[in-house]
C-alpha cells in the first residue's frame, strides 16, 4: 500500500482520560500557583454482595479504594480516605450508601458548573451527607448525576475532582459509579 494510504497509528494509550461530551464539559486542568499540574487517573464505586460484610473506603488523593469489615457505616481507620461506600441494611439489592467521612472536606460540583480547580475547591466546602445510591430520584434531586463531580480538599492538601462519568444500576441493583479523577497536589 502506498505511504499516502497507510492507516493512521492508533491513539497513544497513555493519554489522559477524556470526559465524554454527553456527561460533562471538558475540564479546565490549569494548576494555580502553589499546586502541581493535575494528575489524571480513574476512580469508582463497585459494590460487593452485602453478605460479604465489607465497606469500601475511597481515597481521592489517588483514586485508590480498599475494603474493611462493614460496621453499619462506622469506619475503624480512615487511612486518608474521603468517601465511604457501604451497605445500609443488607436486606436485599440496592441498599448501598455513599457519604463523606467525618472531618473531611467533600462536596458536590453540579453538572452544569465549570470543571476547574477553583470551582472544585469551592464545592469541596459544601458538605456531602449520606446518599442512597439506588434511589434515582434522590440522586437526581441532589445533583449526583453523570457530568457532576465529587470534590475534596484532601488530608494532604490536594484538590481532587472525581467526575461522575458513568452510573449503572437502579432501585433493584447495587449501583456502580466511575469516571476520571483529577488531582492538583499542593506544591512542596
Residue pairs with C-beta under 8 A, 6 or more apart in sequence:
16 40
16 180
17 40
17 41
17 42
17 180
18 26
18 180
19 25
19 26
19 27
19 115
19 163
19 165
19 179
19 180
20 165
22 146
22 147
23 146
23 147
23 163
23 164
23 165
23 166
23 179
24 111
24 115
24 146
24 147
24 148
24 149
24 163
24 165
25 114
25 115
25 147
26 115
27 115
27 116
27 161
27 163
27 180
27 182
28 114
28 115
28 116
28 117
29 37
29 38
29 40
29 117
29 182
30 116
30 117
31 37
31 38
31 117
31 184
32 117
32 118
32 184
34 186
34 187
35 117
35 158
35 159
35 184
35 185
35 186
35 187
36 184
36 185
36 186
36 187
37 184
38 117
38 182
38 183
38 184
39 62
39 182
39 183
39 184
39 185
40 180
40 181
40 182
41 62
41 63
41 180
41 181
41 183
42 63
42 178
42 179
42 180
42 181
43 58
43 60
43 63
43 65
43 162
43 178
43 179
43 180
43 181
44 63
44 65
44 176
44 177
44 178
44 179
45 56
45 58
45 65
45 85
45 96
45 98
45 133
45 175
45 176
45 177
45 178
46 56
46 176
47 56
47 85
47 87
47 96
47 174
47 175
47 176
48 54
48 56
48 67
50 70
50 87
50 90
50 95
50 96
51 90
53 69
53 70
53 90
54 67
54 68
54 69
54 70
55 67
55 68
55 69
55 70
55 71
55 73
55 75
55 84
55 85
55 86
55 87
56 65
56 66
56 67
56 84
56 85
56 86
57 65
57 66
57 67
57 68
57 75
57 78
57 79
57 81
57 83
57 84
57 85
57 101
58 64
58 65
58 81
58 82
58 83
58 84
58 85
59 65
59 66
59 79
59 80
59 81
59 82
59 154
60 82
60 83
60 106
60 150
60 152
60 154
60 158
60 160
60 162
60 181
60 183
61 80
61 154
61 155
61 156
61 158
61 160
61 183
61 185
62 181
62 183
63 162
63 181
63 183
65 81
65 85
66 79
66 81
68 75
68 76
68 77
69 76
70 86
70 87
70 90
72 86
73 84
73 86
73 88
73 97
73 99
73 130
75 81
75 84
75 101
78 101
80 154
80 155
80 156
81 101
82 100
82 101
82 104
82 106
82 152
82 154
82 155
82 160
83 98
83 99
83 100
83 101
83 106
83 150
84 97
84 98
84 99
84 100
84 101
85 96
85 97
85 98
85 133
86 96
86 97
87 95
87 96
87 97
88 95
88 96
88 97
88 132
89 95
93 134
93 172
93 173
93 174
94 134
94 169
94 170
94 171
94 172
94 173
94 174
94 175
95 132
95 134
95 174
96 132
96 133
96 134
96 174
96 175
97 130
97 131
97 132
97 133
98 130
98 131
98 133
98 177
99 128
99 129
99 130
99 131
100 106
100 127
100 128
100 129
100 152
104 152
104 154
104 155
105 124
105 125
105 152
105 153
106 124
106 127
106 128
106 150
106 151
106 152
107 123
107 124
107 125
107 126
107 127
107 128
107 150
107 151
107 152
108 123
108 126
108 128
108 142
108 143
108 144
108 148
108 149
108 150
108 151
109 115
109 119
109 120
109 123
109 148
109 149
109 150
109 151
109 161
110 143
110 148
111 143
111 145
111 146
111 147
111 148
112 147
113 119
113 123
115 149
115 161
115 163
117 159
117 184
120 149
120 151
120 159
120 160
120 161
121 151
121 153
121 159
123 149
123 151
124 151
124 152
124 153
124 159
125 153
128 150
131 138
131 139
131 142
131 144
132 138
133 139
133 144
133 169
133 174
133 175
133 177
134 169
134 170
134 171
134 172
134 173
134 174
134 175
135 171
136 170
136 171
139 145
139 167
144 164
145 164
145 167
146 164
146 165
146 166
146 167
147 163
147 164
147 165
148 163
148 164
149 161
149 162
149 163
149 164
149 179
150 161
150 162
150 164
151 159
151 160
151 161
151 162
152 159
152 160
152 162
153 159
153 160
154 160
154 183
156 185
156 186
157 185
157 186
158 183
158 184
158 185
158 186
159 183
159 184
160 181
160 182
160 183
160 184
161 181
161 182
161 183
162 179
162 181
163 179
163 180
163 181
163 182
164 177
164 179
165 178
165 179
165 180
166 176
166 177
166 178
166 179
167 175
167 176
167 177
168 175
168 176
168 177
169 175
169 176
